[in-house]
Amino acid sequence: MRSISEFVVKSEIEMRKLGYSLTNLFQSQDLITFTGDLGVGKTFLCKSIINKLTRFKEITSPTFNIVNTYYFKNEIEIWHCDFYRIDSFNEVEEIGVFEDLKKKSFF
């Protein structure tokens, strides 16, 4: 397992470049998580990564529907999850995210 601890990013351009660079590290079935305060750029970073991998131009935040799915090379699913509105781990289990991941052989 690889661990990346900290990057200092001072602009949207730098954040986009970071997202594009990170895509070179990812492999199928990797689970990548980002944590941080509201407004620090987690969604922007995710959008940059998904855009680079899929070439989709319109990447939306999954804040209200919790999970958005995109396809890379027409076969690999990228799940963009936003658990901001989730108050507990039990709620994540209740909406079935882990069941769906198990079906995809992530766990």
N, C-alpha and C positions, 0 to 999 in steps of 0.2 A: 504494500500500500504506500502510495506517495503522499506526502504531506507538504502543503505550501502554507506558510504561516502568515506572511505579511508583505504587502506591496503598498507603496505610497503613490497614489494617483492624483494628479492635480487638475485634470480637465477631462471632458468627454472624449476628446481625441485620444488621450492616453488610455482611458478606460476601454475604448473600442480596440485599440492596439493590444492591450492586455488580453481582452477576450479572444481576439483572433489568435494571439500567440498560445493561449492555453489550449486551443483546439488541437494543437500538435501533440499534446500529452494524453489526450483521451483515447480510451479503447472501449470497444463494445462491452456493455454491462457494467461500466464504471458508474458509481454513485457519487455525484459531486454535490456538496452542500455549501451554501453561503449563508452566513449569519451576520447581522449587524443592525444598527439602529435604522429606523425609518428614514428614508431619503438619502442614504449613503451611496446608492448606486447598484445595489444587488440586481434589480430588475434590468437596468441598463446593461450591466455586464452579461446577464443571461441572454438578453436580446442580441447582443453582439456575438456571443458564442453561437447561438442558434442560427443567426443570419449567416455567419461564416460557414457553418456546416451544411445548411440546407439551401442557402441562397434565397430563402423566403424574405421578402422585403417587409411584409406586415407581420411583425411579431407582437402579440398583445400580452399584457400582464394577466395572469390567471387569478387575480385578487378575488373576483366574485365567483368564478366557477372552480377555483382551487387548482385544477390541473388542465393544462393545454398540452396536446400531443402534436409533435412534428415528426416528419419522416426524413431520415438521412439515407441517401442512396436507395430509396424506395423500400427499404427493409428494416432498418434500424430505427426504433422509436426513441425519440427524445421526449422525456416528460419534464415539462416546466411546471413546477408546483410552487404555490405561494400559500404558506400556512399562517399568514399574518392574522387572519380572522379566527384561527383555531385557538381555543383556550387550553386544550389538554391533549395529551397523547391519545386518550380514549376517543376523542372526537375524530382523529385521523383514522383510527381503526374502524369507527362506526361508519364513515363514508366509504370504506372499502378500498382505500389506496393500497394497503398492504396485500389484500387478497388479489388485486389486479397485478401487482408486482410479482407475487408468487406464481401466478399463471404464466408470466413471461420469463420465469426461471431466474429471477434476480436473487431470490432468497431460497 
